[in-house]
Amino acid sequence: MPDPVRWSLLRKWHAARQHYVGSSHRTKKSNSL
C-alpha cells in the first residue's frame, strides 16, 4: 500500500475515533448533570 494512502486512512480513522470519543463524553456529561 502506498504511504500517502495509508496516511490518509490513518488520519480518517483517528478523526472518526476522536469524534466518537468526544460525542460519548458529551452524552455522559449531560446524563450526569
C-alpha positions as CSV (number, residue, x, y, z in Angstrom):
1,M,0.0,0.0,0.0
2,P,1.4,3.5,-0.9
3,D,2.4,5.7,2.0
4,P,0.0,8.6,1.2
5,V,-3.0,6.3,1.1
6,R,-2.1,4.7,4.4
7,W,-1.6,8.1,5.9
8,S,-5.0,9.4,4.8
9,L,-6.6,6.2,6.0
10,L,-4.9,6.6,9.4
11,R,-6.0,10.2,9.7
12,K,-9.6,9.3,8.7
13,W,-9.7,6.6,11.4
14,H,-8.1,8.8,14.0
15,A,-10.6,11.6,13.3
16,A,-13.5,9.2,13.5
17,R,-12.2,7.8,16.8
18,Q,-11.8,11.3,18.2
19,H,-15.3,12.3,17.1
20,Y,-16.8,9.1,18.7
21,V,-14.9,9.6,22.0
22,G,-15.9,13.3,22.1
23,S,-19.6,12.6,21.5
24,S,-19.7,9.8,24.1
25,H,-18.0,12.1,26.6
26,R,-20.7,14.8,25.9
27,T,-23.6,12.4,26.4
28,K,-22.0,11.1,29.6
29,K,-21.6,14.7,30.9
30,S,-25.2,15.7,30.0
31,N,-26.5,12.5,31.6
32,S,-24.7,13.2,34.9
33,L,-26.0,16.8,35.0
